[in-house]
Amino acid sequence: MIVSGNAETLDGLQAYLRQAGLDARGTRQVDGSRAVGSPSAVVFFPDDFPRDSVLREVRRLRREDPSVVVLLVTSEPRRFAEALSTDDGSATPIIVPKPVWGWLILDAIRGHLEPL
């Protein structure tokens, strides 16, 4: 699942991930991942949304499915550092600073989903 307020970012990354063999879907709403059930990974572009809304959705995802991989792609990593707290046993979110390339996002997803 890709969450971005920018249509170009959403469409471009979705196409890239699909070409790489992932079932990528996108939404322009922070809580849009609820519409597709339980995604394995959610890539947020949180700069497009209010900080509190993003943090609330990250907490919800981690609470409902502790194994979900959460990536936050942001130009302000410190702004979302609070999302890294993991006292509940869920997977630690990954913060990726902008600029970023699609292959880096793909590697991060695959690296956290594939068994060791």
Secondary structure per residue as TSV (DSSP state, phi and psi in degrees):
chain	resnum	aa	ss	phi	psi
A	1	M	-	360.0	133.9
A	2	I	E	-115.7	131.1
A	3	V	E	-120.4	110.1
A	4	S	-	-149.0	141.3
A	5	G	S	-82.8	-8.5
A	6	N	-	-100.3	116.0
A	7	A	H	-61.1	-38.9
A	8	E	H	-65.1	-44.0
A	9	T	H	-62.2	-47.0
A	10	L	H	-59.9	-52.6
A	11	D	H	-65.2	-42.3
A	12	G	H	-64.8	-47.0
A	13	L	H	-69.6	-38.3
A	14	Q	H	-60.6	-45.8
A	15	A	H	-63.5	-42.5
A	16	Y	H	-62.3	-47.6
A	17	L	H	-66.5	-35.2
A	18	R	H	-66.5	-41.1
A	19	Q	H	-61.5	-29.4
A	20	A	T	-83.6	-1.0
A	21	G	T	99.1	7.0
A	22	L	-	-93.1	149.8
A	23	D	-	-85.7	79.1
A	24	A	-	-90.6	133.6
A	25	R	-	-128.7	159.2
A	26	G	E	-135.2	159.6
A	27	T	E	-148.4	153.8
A	28	R	S	-105.3	15.5
A	29	Q	S	-120.1	136.7
A	30	V	T	-56.5	-41.1
A	31	D	T	-94.8	19.6
A	32	G	G	-68.8	-18.1
A	33	S	G	-67.4	-18.3
A	34	R	G	-64.4	-29.3
A	35	A	G	-70.2	-20.4
A	36	V	G	-107.8	12.2
A	37	G	S	87.5	-123.9
A	38	S	-	-119.3	90.7
A	39	P	-	-70.1	153.8
A	40	S	S	-75.2	-31.3
A	41	A	E	-145.8	146.4
A	42	V	E	-129.7	123.5
A	43	V	E	-104.3	111.4
A	44	F	E	-97.6	141.6
A	45	F	-	-110.0	80.7
A	46	P	G	-68.9	-17.9
A	47	D	G	-63.4	-18.8
A	48	D	G	-81.2	-6.1
A	49	F	S	-135.7	164.1
A	50	P	-	-61.6	134.1
A	51	R	H	-52.4	-48.7
A	52	D	H	-61.6	-35.6
A	53	S	H	-65.7	-40.9
A	54	V	H	-65.5	-48.8
A	55	L	H	-61.1	-39.3
A	56	R	H	-62.7	-42.8
A	57	E	H	-69.6	-37.5
A	58	V	H	-62.5	-44.8
A	59	R	H	-61.2	-42.0
A	60	R	H	-62.3	-47.7
A	61	L	H	-58.5	-46.1
A	62	R	H	-66.9	-34.6
A	63	R	H	-71.1	-44.0
A	64	E	H	-77.7	-29.1
A	65	D	-	-147.1	89.5
A	66	P	T	-59.5	-16.4
A	67	S	T	-89.5	-7.8
A	68	V	-	-62.9	136.7
A	69	V	E	-88.1	122.9
A	70	V	E	-114.5	122.2
A	71	L	E	-114.8	133.0
A	72	L	E	-114.6	112.4
A	73	V	E	-100.8	109.1
A	74	T	E	-143.4	151.9
A	75	S	S	-86.8	-4.8
A	76	E	-	-130.6	71.7
A	77	P	G	-55.0	-38.6
A	78	R	G	-63.9	-28.4
A	79	R	G	-63.1	-25.3
A	80	F	G	-114.9	15.1
A	81	A	G	-58.3	-30.5
A	82	E	G	-57.4	-28.2
A	83	A	G	-67.6	-15.0
A	84	L	G	-80.7	-14.5
A	85	S	-	-62.6	130.0
A	86	T	-	-134.4	78.0
A	87	D	-	-102.2	7.2
A	88	D	S	-111.8	6.1
A	89	G	S	82.1	2.4
A	90	S	-	-82.1	165.6
A	91	A	-	-63.6	139.0
A	92	T	-	-73.2	128.3
A	93	P	-	-60.9	154.3
A	94	I	E	-109.1	126.1
A	95	I	E	-103.9	122.7
A	96	V	E	-114.7	120.0
A	97	P	E	-74.5	144.1
A	98	K	S	-79.7	152.1
A	99	P	S	-76.2	154.0
A	100	V	-	-141.6	151.5
A	101	W	-	-104.0	154.2
A	102	G	H	-56.3	-37.8
A	103	W	H	-63.6	-31.8
A	104	L	H	-68.5	-40.4
A	105	I	H	-64.8	-44.6
A	106	L	H	-60.0	-45.7
A	107	D	H	-61.6	-40.4
A	108	A	H	-64.4	-42.4
A	109	I	H	-64.6	-51.5
A	110	R	H	-63.2	-38.5
A	111	G	H	-64.2	-26.1
A	112	H	H	-99.5	-13.9
A	113	L	H	-98.6	-29.5
A	114	E	S	-78.6	138.0
A	115	P	-	-66.6	147.9
A	116	L	-	-79.0	360.0
